[in-house]
Amino acid sequence: MSVSQTNILQDPDLGGANQPLLIIDQLYKRFPIKGLLFSKEKKYVHAVNGVSFELKKGETLGVVGESGCGKSTLAKLISGLLKNDSGDLIFDGQGVNEMRGISLKNLRKNLQMVFQDSYSSLNPRLTIEEAIAFGPTMHGMKKEDARELAIQLLGRVGLDANHFGNRYPSELSGGQRQRVNIARALAFNPKMLILDESVAALDKSVQAQILNLLIELKKESQLTFLFISHDLQVVNYISDRLIVMYLGQIVEYGPSQKIFEQPRHPYTKALFSSVPEYKKKNGVEKIILSGDPPNPIDLPSGCKFKERCPHAKDICAVEPKLNLVEPYQDYWVACHLAHAQKTLD
């Protein structure tokens, strides 16, 4: 049984504490290619292909994969920056595709995003205090109340308002600007934060400070995080559960600790083997995959990983679905051979 076959979407009694904050069911997104000369056939880049998962309230879900696997597109679809082609996206019990007016406005308040580039995310003409207060003011809060909120939030993310409030983004370090971006996101008292490579541009010591700040905020406010990163160590440190994506699809999905201890999918194994600490801890050699990822414009049939997989069999000509890994009830792998661990080792 695949993730999309669970009865959460169909059962109206699964509400309250048992209801996931976010439900994604068979989400698709493709982008048309323009400017192809002498071609009458329309071509598309298949960015997200049938992605399904759930995000529980108060948890951190990590998303990893190679560049171009669809991580950032998925984040933009969830945040509403992009509209999906098909599939269901349900946030806090409401269908996002059907939201209009006040409902859509509330969604944008409850679901905030923190981007990788801390500088371009801020208006260089606004002081730090003004940048944090701007959003609440636009949503009807009095200027004095918004200013007081900005002062409180600066303190919450570890910045003294008396010292930083009247500064401009260019006067701050990358780590300080990212703290401001987090404070700005918190100004709406959101239920969920999407963090898209939000610590990638920071050095290791500053990364650790921001990650610890996020963990503290999560405990204080029961925040829910979707954490996207190419840094596997960072994701392992902060995530409760993990999604591994390849060519717009989920190939492995489950508790982070279980996946990092014993990955089932051959792509996940190859991905993890590139991390020195993982290789040393597990005594494995780096796995060099043959060939390049398939063209996202012309996707192959069957398993999208089969041309690079060292364990491919005839059955891989049929596209695998996400299936439970026994004996777990919360661990899913899209691989025909995942049950036969000796085959994949």
C-alpha positions in Angstrom: 0.0 0.0 0.0 1.4 3.4 -1.0 1.3 6.6 1.0 -1.4 8.0 -1.3 -3.6 5.0 -0.5 -3.9 5.7 3.2 -7.4 6.6 4.5 -6.4 10.0 6.0 -7.9 12.0 3.1 -11.1 10.0 3.1 -11.8 9.7 6.8 -13.4 12.9 8.3 -13.0 11.6 11.8 -9.2 11.7 11.7 -9.0 15.3 13.0 -7.6 17.1 16.0 -4.3 15.8 17.4 -4.3 12.9 15.0 -4.7 15.0 11.9 -1.4 15.8 10.1 -0.7 19.5 9.6 0.2 19.0 6.0 -1.0 16.3 3.6 0.4 16.0 0.1 -1.2 13.5 -2.2 0.0 12.7 -5.8 1.4 16.2 -6.4 2.6 17.0 -9.9 4.3 20.0 -11.4 5.9 20.5 -14.9 7.3 23.5 -16.6 6.8 24.2 -20.4 10.0 24.7 -22.4 9.8 27.7 -24.7 11.9 28.6 -27.8 12.3 25.2 -29.4 12.8 26.0 -33.1 11.0 24.0 -35.8 9.2 21.8 -33.1 5.5 21.5 -33.0 5.5 19.2 -30.1 5.3 20.8 -26.6 8.0 19.8 -24.3 8.0 20.0 -20.5 10.4 19.6 -17.6 8.9 17.2 -15.1 9.9 18.7 -11.8 7.6 17.0 -9.3 6.1 13.7 -10.2 3.5 12.1 -8.0 4.8 13.1 -4.6 2.8 12.0 -1.5 3.6 12.4 2.2 2.3 13.8 5.5 3.9 16.2 7.9 2.8 15.9 11.5 2.3 18.9 13.8 5.4 19.8 15.7 7.8 17.6 13.7 10.7 18.4 11.4 10.7 16.7 8.0 13.9 16.8 6.1 14.1 16.7 2.3 17.4 15.7 0.6 18.5 14.8 -2.9 20.8 15.8 -5.8 20.4 19.3 -7.4 17.5 19.2 -9.8 15.6 16.5 -7.9 12.6 18.8 -7.2 13.3 19.9 -3.6 12.9 23.6 -4.1 10.0 23.2 -6.5 8.2 21.2 -3.9 8.8 23.9 -1.3 7.4 26.6 -3.6 4.3 24.5 -4.4 3.6 24.0 -0.7 4.1 27.7 0.1 1.9 28.8 -2.7 4.6 30.5 -4.8 3.8 28.0 -7.5 0.6 26.3 -8.4 0.6 22.6 -8.9 -0.7 20.9 -12.1 -2.6 18.2 -10.2 -2.8 16.5 -6.9 -4.1 17.4 -3.4 -2.4 19.8 -1.0 -4.1 20.0 2.4 -2.9 22.3 5.1 -4.4 22.2 8.6 -7.5 20.4 7.3 -8.2 22.7 4.3 -7.5 22.2 0.6 -5.0 24.8 -0.5 -6.1 24.7 -4.2 -9.6 25.8 -3.2 -8.5 28.6 -1.0 -9.5 32.2 -1.9 -9.6 35.6 -0.1 -9.3 35.4 3.7 -8.5 31.7 3.7 -5.6 32.2 1.3 -4.4 35.2 3.4 -4.5 33.1 6.6 -2.6 30.3 4.8 0.2 32.7 3.9 0.4 33.9 7.6 0.4 30.3 8.9 3.0 29.0 6.4 6.1 31.0 6.2 9.3 30.4 4.2 13.0 31.2 5.0 15.2 31.2 1.9 18.9 30.5 1.4 20.0 34.1 0.4 19.6 36.0 3.6 20.5 39.4 2.0 18.2 39.4 -1.1 15.3 38.2 1.2 15.5 41.6 3.0 14.7 45.1 1.7 18.0 47.0 1.8 16.1 50.3 2.3 14.4 49.1 5.5 16.0 48.9 8.9 15.9 45.5 10.6 13.1 46.7 12.9 11.1 48.0 10.0 11.6 44.8 8.0 10.1 42.7 10.8 7.3 45.1 11.5 6.4 45.5 7.8 4.4 42.3 7.3 2.2 42.6 10.4 1.5 46.3 9.6 0.3 45.3 6.1 -2.0 42.8 7.7 -3.7 45.5 9.8 -1.6 45.7 13.0 -1.0 49.2 14.4 2.5 50.5 13.7 3.4 50.9 17.4 2.2 47.3 18.1 4.2 46.0 15.1 7.3 47.9 16.3 6.9 46.4 19.8 6.5 42.9 18.3 9.7 43.4 16.2 11.6 44.3 19.3 10.4 41.2 21.1 11.2 38.9 18.1 14.7 40.3 17.8 15.3 39.3 21.4 13.8 35.9 20.7 16.3 35.2 17.9 19.2 36.4 20.0 19.6 40.0 18.7 19.5 43.0 20.9 17.0 45.4 19.4 18.8 48.4 20.9 21.9 47.4 19.0 20.5 45.9 15.8 17.0 47.5 15.4 18.1 50.6 13.5 20.8 48.9 11.4 20.3 48.0 7.7 20.8 44.5 6.2 24.2 45.5 4.7 25.5 46.1 8.2 24.8 42.6 9.4 26.6 39.3 8.9 25.0 36.4 7.1 24.1 34.7 10.3 22.6 37.8 11.8 20.6 38.4 8.6 19.2 34.9 8.7 18.2 35.4 12.3 16.3 38.5 11.1 14.6 36.5 8.4 13.5 33.9 11.0 12.2 36.7 13.2 10.3 38.2 10.3 8.7 34.8 9.6 7.8 34.4 13.3 6.0 37.8 13.2 2.9 36.1 11.9 2.9 33.4 14.6 2.9 30.7 11.9 2.2 27.0 12.4 4.8 25.9 9.9 8.2 27.1 8.5 9.7 26.0 5.2 13.5 26.3 5.3 15.0 26.0 1.8 18.8 25.7 2.2 18.5 28.3 4.9 21.9 27.6 6.4 23.8 26.5 3.3 25.5 29.9 2.8 26.7 30.0 6.4 30.0 28.7 7.9 29.8 25.7 10.2 29.8 27.6 13.5 27.0 30.0 12.4 25.1 27.0 11.0 25.2 25.4 14.4 23.9 28.5 16.1 21.0 28.8 13.6 20.1 25.1 13.9 20.1 25.3 17.7 17.9 28.4 17.5 15.4 26.6 15.3 15.3 23.6 17.7 14.7 26.0 20.6 11.9 27.8 18.7 10.3 24.5 17.8 10.2 23.5 21.5 8.9 26.8 22.6 6.1 27.2 20.0 5.4 23.7 18.8 6.5 24.8 15.3 6.5 22.4 12.3 9.4 22.5 9.9 10.0 21.4 6.4 13.8 21.5 6.2 15.3 21.3 2.7 19.1 20.9 2.4 21.9 19.2 0.4 23.9 18.8 3.6 23.1 15.4 5.0 24.8 16.0 8.3 22.7 19.1 8.9 19.5 17.2 8.0 20.3 14.3 10.2 20.9 16.7 13.1 17.6 18.5 12.9 15.1 16.2 11.3 12.6 13.7 12.9 11.7 12.1 9.5 13.3 12.2 6.1 12.3 12.3 2.5 14.9 11.3 -0.2 14.0 12.6 -3.7 15.3 11.5 -7.1 14.1 13.1 -10.3 11.0 14.6 -8.8 9.9 11.5 -6.9 10.2 10.2 -3.4 12.4 7.0 -3.3 12.7 6.7 0.5 10.6 8.2 3.3 10.6 7.5 7.0 12.3 8.2 10.4 15.6 9.9 9.9 17.5 7.7 12.4 16.3 4.5 10.7 17.2 5.8 7.2 20.6 7.0 8.3 21.4 3.8 10.1 20.3 1.5 7.3 19.2 3.1 4.1 17.2 0.7 1.8 17.2 2.4 -1.6 20.4 2.0 -3.6 20.2 5.8 -4.5 20.1 6.7 -0.8 23.0 4.5 -0.1 25.0 6.1 -2.8 24.0 9.6 -1.6 25.0 8.8 2.0 28.3 7.2 0.9 29.5 10.6 -0.2 29.6 11.9 3.4 33.0 11.2 5.1 31.5 10.9 8.6 28.9 8.4 7.3 31.5 6.3 5.5 33.7 6.2 8.6 30.9 5.3 11.0 29.5 2.6 8.8 32.7 1.3 7.3 31.5 1.7 3.7 33.3 2.9 0.5 32.0 5.7 -1.6 29.6 4.5 -4.2 30.3 5.9 -7.7 27.1 5.9 -9.8 27.6 5.3 -13.5 26.1 7.7 -16.0 24.1 10.9 -15.5 20.6 11.4 -14.2 17.9 10.9 -16.9 16.7 13.9 -18.8 13.7 15.4 -16.8 12.2 16.4 -20.2 12.1 12.9 -21.5 11.7 10.6 -18.5 12.4 6.9 -18.9 9.8 4.3 -18.2 9.9 2.0 -15.2 12.3 2.9 -12.3 13.9 6.2 -13.0 17.1 5.1 -11.3 17.5 1.8 -13.1 20.1 3.0 -15.6 22.4 4.0 -12.8 21.6 1.3 -10.3 24.2 -1.5 -9.8 21.4 -3.9 -8.7 18.9 -3.4 -11.5 16.8 -6.4 -12.5 14.2 -7.1 -15.2 11.4 -6.2 -12.7 12.8 -2.6 -12.7 11.2 -2.0 -16.1 8.0 -1.6 -14.1 7.9 1.6 -12.0 8.0 0.8 -8.3 5.6 2.4 -5.8 6.2 3.5 -2.3 5.7 0.4 -0.1 6.1 -0.2 3.6 9.4 -1.7 4.8 8.6 -4.5 7.2 8.3 -4.6 10.2 7.9 -0.8 10.3 4.7 1.0 10.0 6.2 4.4 9.1 9.0 3.6 6.7 8.4 3.6 2.9 10.7 2.7 0.0 10.1 2.8 -3.8 12.3 -0.1 -4.9 11.3 -3.6 -6.0 14.4 -5.1 -4.3 14.3 -3.2 -1.0 12.9 -6.3 0.8 16.0 -8.3 -0.1 18.7 -6.5 1.8 21.4 -8.9 0.7 20.6 -8.0 -2.9 21.3 -4.3 -2.3 24.4 -4.6 -0.1 
